[in-house]
Amino acid sequence: MTALVRPAEGRMIGGVCAALARRFGTSATTMRVIFLVSCLLPGPQFLLYLALWFLLPSENSARTAW
C-alpha cells in the first residue's frame, strides 16, 4: 500500500477517489463508481469526500515536505 496523498495526475475533481484507488490497489474508475453508488444510500458520503479533500495532502506538497 502506498501513502494516502491526492495524486497530481488523474484527478477528476479533488483527487480523493484517485488517492483511495491508489491506496487500495483498484482503478480510479471503480472507486468513483463505488462513491456514486454509495451516494444513493443515506449517510454523510459527500461530507466525508469534502473532509478528505481538505485533509489529504496533495502529492506535490507531500514531495516538498520531504
NUTILUM-144394 format. One record per residue (C-alpha): residue number from 1; z, y, x. Coordinates in steps of 0.5 Angstrom, whole numbers, padded with zeros to 4 digits. Layout:
<sites>
site n->NUM | w->Z | v->Y | u->X
...
</sites>
This chain:
<sites>
site n->1 | w->0000 | v->0000 | u->0000
site n->2 | w->-0002 | v->0007 | u->0002
site n->3 | w->0002 | v->0013 | u->0002
site n->4 | w->0002 | v->0017 | u->-0005
site n->5 | w->-0002 | v->0023 | u->-0004
site n->6 | w->-0007 | v->0026 | u->-0008
site n->7 | w->-0014 | v->0025 | u->-0004
site n->8 | w->-0018 | v->0031 | u->-0002
site n->9 | w->-0024 | v->0027 | u->-0005
site n->10 | w->-0025 | v->0023 | u->-0011
site n->11 | w->-0021 | v->0028 | u->-0016
site n->12 | w->-0023 | v->0029 | u->-0023
site n->13 | w->-0018 | v->0034 | u->-0025
site n->14 | w->-0012 | v->0034 | u->-0021
site n->15 | w->-0013 | v->0027 | u->-0017
site n->16 | w->-0007 | v->0024 | u->-0020
site n->17 | w->-0011 | v->0018 | u->-0022
site n->18 | w->-0014 | v->0017 | u->-0016
site n->19 | w->-0008 | v->0017 | u->-0012
site n->20 | w->-0005 | v->0012 | u->-0016
site n->21 | w->-0011 | v->0008 | u->-0016
site n->22 | w->-0011 | v->0008 | u->-0008
site n->23 | w->-0004 | v->0006 | u->-0008
site n->24 | w->-0004 | v->0000 | u->-0012
site n->25 | w->-0011 | v->-0002 | u->-0010
site n->26 | w->-0015 | v->-0001 | u->-0016
site n->27 | w->-0021 | v->0003 | u->-0017
site n->28 | w->-0020 | v->0010 | u->-0020
site n->29 | w->-0024 | v->0009 | u->-0026
site n->30 | w->-0020 | v->0003 | u->-0028
site n->31 | w->-0014 | v->0008 | u->-0027
site n->32 | w->-0017 | v->0013 | u->-0031
site n->33 | w->-0019 | v->0008 | u->-0037
site n->34 | w->-0011 | v->0006 | u->-0037
site n->35 | w->-0009 | v->0013 | u->-0037
site n->36 | w->-0014 | v->0015 | u->-0043
site n->37 | w->-0012 | v->0009 | u->-0047
site n->38 | w->-0004 | v->0010 | u->-0046
site n->39 | w->-0005 | v->0017 | u->-0049
site n->40 | w->-0006 | v->0013 | u->-0055
site n->41 | w->0001 | v->0011 | u->-0055
site n->42 | w->0007 | v->0015 | u->-0057
site n->43 | w->0010 | v->0018 | u->-0050
site n->44 | w->0010 | v->0023 | u->-0045
site n->45 | w->0004 | v->0021 | u->-0041
site n->46 | w->0001 | v->0028 | u->-0041
site n->47 | w->0007 | v->0031 | u->-0039
site n->48 | w->0008 | v->0025 | u->-0033
site n->49 | w->0001 | v->0027 | u->-0031
site n->50 | w->0003 | v->0034 | u->-0030
site n->51 | w->0009 | v->0033 | u->-0027
site n->52 | w->0006 | v->0028 | u->-0022
site n->53 | w->0000 | v->0033 | u->-0021
site n->54 | w->0005 | v->0038 | u->-0019
site n->55 | w->0010 | v->0034 | u->-0015
site n->56 | w->0005 | v->0030 | u->-0011
site n->57 | w->0003 | v->0033 | u->-0004
site n->58 | w->-0005 | v->0034 | u->-0003
site n->59 | w->-0008 | v->0030 | u->0002
site n->60 | w->-0010 | v->0036 | u->0006
site n->61 | w->-0003 | v->0039 | u->0006
site n->62 | w->0000 | v->0032 | u->0008
site n->63 | w->-0004 | v->0032 | u->0014
site n->64 | w->-0002 | v->0038 | u->0016
site n->65 | w->0005 | v->0037 | u->0015
site n->66 | w->0005 | v->0031 | u->0021
</sites>
